[in-house]
């Protein structure tokens, strides 16, 4: 795993009255333990990876509590795990990144929600929406509604989040329904504090086992009981949920002196709303507002009594609901119409349909609402604010002479996936463009310059499946690229077995770096074993871990080649062969090279210890002679490494910047390989630097110096 | 009721992997130690992989018993008190997003650059203009402080997170003293380096007249003359120092006679100039530069000569920050093509060799990369031997070709200088396309030839130099993409 959670594990052990300091998602983790969960699972992905990562690392403490922790291999498997709570009175929680994870989990989610649950079930989803999001912009809300599971969207401060976690389990048990809690990216990463409670050891757990439940057909999602289950959702469970929500005051009402209007806001957007109100002089820093606000910490289901009660006596409401479509606004509309409440309802008519609701956006919407329904307030400075910011931006762009260049994420220094794309670039140069089915993972950085590969992305592990139709009609063999993470998440079944079943042509490249690296280098079933890593020291270990190759052979893949990604020339030849061979079945190239983040984590302490002990240590880095570099930057167009950059030439005659390797170079070797494979230029050199040289090193250096007067 | 609490907001723009999370933790722990309500958040996500990212912190200005403020999770344009950027273009990004307000925001930025891929991959110079960012900062920030955080971090052996912390403290971003920051950094060896970086950045940022401490990179060509510029008195001032450098370069490349040839060519151009306008002066200076680089084209002998210069090893040692007791060995990555071998052979032999290659393909040994350890005795002698081909360069195949092409260009230059300084200035730039090795060189040659034959030759033949703009556009197009898509479009448009 990419980082160590040693300090965070200690804060999970805090007891009653102590203050927890830390990240939002770790506060959720602590709240799970305070709620007495028996089991926890999930699939990693920003922004919720840490929930599971910390629990996996806290193995010993979890064993002490009797809590079972499972790293699931995809979200469907995580959702299915909640099946434990259908028949047993045990609390369980799982986590994943939404919307994508919820899509994958949807089947199990339907089958879970239909029979309902005995023990409290909580699904913590990272609502990956807005600034910093890495997935399709859709709402989890839709899944909550169609499966009739309840959806929490707590105010993004730690005490509220923690309370909502604890209340979610009670709500789940009171209404026999799973609960989803959506946390936006920044809420997951927010640093705050709350007063802890003691952790609760679950009554049924790894420490206290229970007899298997007797057969009860009613707990199956199987006809004919599914018909009754559907009725129960709306006739029993939802009313029970509403009673619980109202009874426990889960939603919060804030009074304001302009009581003839009101705002209804998702909990997660509350802070941005307060800041917007503050900007136009209608709230203070502590959140005291002049406009009444109903804060929905539970966004599904709504409680009609609460909505009607809030609307009564008001001439207008503004629903502040981020993302589309406007499910909450529609539901409020129905509630008001059914109750014949004549309050004007606004929402997406005044606020944008799509995009994150930042304070800036909300100022604009509030201005429209106030102008229409509280004209005595004037425009309350909203127009001034909008003008001020528009002018600021215009001045900035004018002063800068245009927008600054974008900086998307990219491959790390020394990433073993970069050389694969260098090889692919060389193949493309010779063969012309071909269709590339991309996938999710670090290798999707290959879609950015300088590589710019990829015609489609259809989901995690879906690249081979997504090229099934394409291969039937394009003139050149298409390539599907997936990571080992995607392969185990979905690609093996949806892609490989489908191709084998149909005996159709196909070319799959599996980037075997040993981990699900993009999410924080979590382990896979094919992650190199601890002893292999110990033996390898700083070397790559993915060449000896052959689970993927064994699996493919076992399935009957006949054309299978494993190539180390740093052998750029060999990779290029292998790709050439795969694209031109007459073999018309599935061809798989395993592009192997261990995640550099994991390698560097091993290398650094080994090297530091050796240096400290006075042992001979060789550091390799690459360099460019700026005298021979002519400043064409072909090498950069084949690499994009952060340490391969440009600088003003020391030669005053050269006007274009020359290539330059910074001292951050980890000596991965791509520069030299690419220079060779692409017949680039003689400017690259490799420098091997020997610290604590041996007597022999010194002697040889002296001999060489007689000739070279150099090193 | 107690007096209202004010919220202080701090935004940090950085790159993934710079330790921004650690910085955020330091700030949060300081705030807690001082009894302030605080909230910090970030959007690391995949941005941790070297992309742009940001960290946002809000805190109450002073301790209070009342309810804690409702903190925002997203910085509000125009309403941020302190912004720090670990890199200059990230500061520009903050300005572009409207986050820097002249009424409110103190902006402290590193002057260092981590070029984006989009800037680096251009065939010419795609770097964003740093001076514009510095000017924009002066215009848009209430207070603008610049310092080289990357350099300070390297000098003190720490990460930019520590120097950012020092810079923020130095500009007064925190309602606590410097000692509290040092306490937050903690103890231990890494912490000692962090503290050193923190302190150095603090001093630099707090210095009263803190301005750009790294002057914008000098434009090449304005460096004072190292050679005898006196011989080039006939050239305008702008071109003299360039010509002196060119003269010295040619002497180093070949011999004194070759340098004299350079001088004659440069002075001939000056004699052909029609007027003494600044444009003409610029054309002559640029031509002197391109002529020198062209005459010193990089063949195997030149590469071997440059790679065995004694000062090269000292430079590499310095660049790698090596200490005296470390031993360096250098391995070159060479893969000379058949044409590059033929280029240094005597003309007749080289031509025969190329005919043979065309007929039978390159001998097996060619096209296979070789590793030459220049620091080994064998490697050194090999490279020195290759460098000796310089002695027969005048008789080589490529030399003859290059000199003919140079004369062609010079002839066109002379006519253009007399006819149109503006066209001459553009034509002086044209040899900029001739660079690189192997395929890159071939592409450059192709582009040069295409532009020369479709724009330059007709202009010279007709004596009509009105096409300076299209010549300049064609050169820019040739540098726009390696697949010469832009150039082909440009030339076909010019032909219509």
Interface residues (C-beta under 8 A of the other chain):
Chain A: X21 X46 X47 X128 X131 X132 X133 X134 X156 X157 X184 X185 X186 X187 X189 X190 X191 X192 X193 X270 X271 X272 X274 X275 X279 X284 X285 X286 X287 X356 X358 X359 X360 X385 X388 X389 X390 X392 X393 X395 X396 X397 X399 X400 X401 X403 X404 X405 X406 X407 X408 X409 X410 X411 X412 X413 X442 X445 X448 X449 X450 X518 X621 X623 X625 X627 X628 X630 X631 X632 X633 X634 X636 X637 X640 X642 X644 X645 X646 X648 X649 X651 X652 X653 X654 X655 X656 X657 X663 X671 X672 X675 X676 X677 X678 X679 X680 X681 X682 X684 X685 X686 X687 X688 X689 X690 X691 X693 X697 X698 X701 X703 X704 X707 X708 X709 X710 X711
Chain B: X4 X5 X6 X7 X15 X16 X17 X24 X25 X28 X32 X38 X39 X40 X41 X42 X43 X44 X45 X46 X47 X48 X49 X50 X51 X52 X53 X66 X67 X68 X69 X70 X71 X72 X73 X74 X76 X77 X78 X79 X89 X90 X92 X93 X95 X96 X97 X98 X100 X101 X114 X115 X116 X117 X118 X119 X120 X121 X122 X123 X124 X125 X127 X128 X129 X132 X133 X135 X136 X139 X140 X154 X217 X218 X220 X221 X222 X223 X242 X245 X246 X249 X289 X292 X293 X298 X302 X303 X306 X307 X308 X309 X310 X312 X313 X316 X317 X319 X320 X321 X322 X325 X326 X327 X328 X329 X330 X331 X332 X333 X334 X335 X336 X337 X367 X369 X374 X375 X376 X377 X380 X381 X432 X435 X436 X437 X438 X439 X440 X444 X482
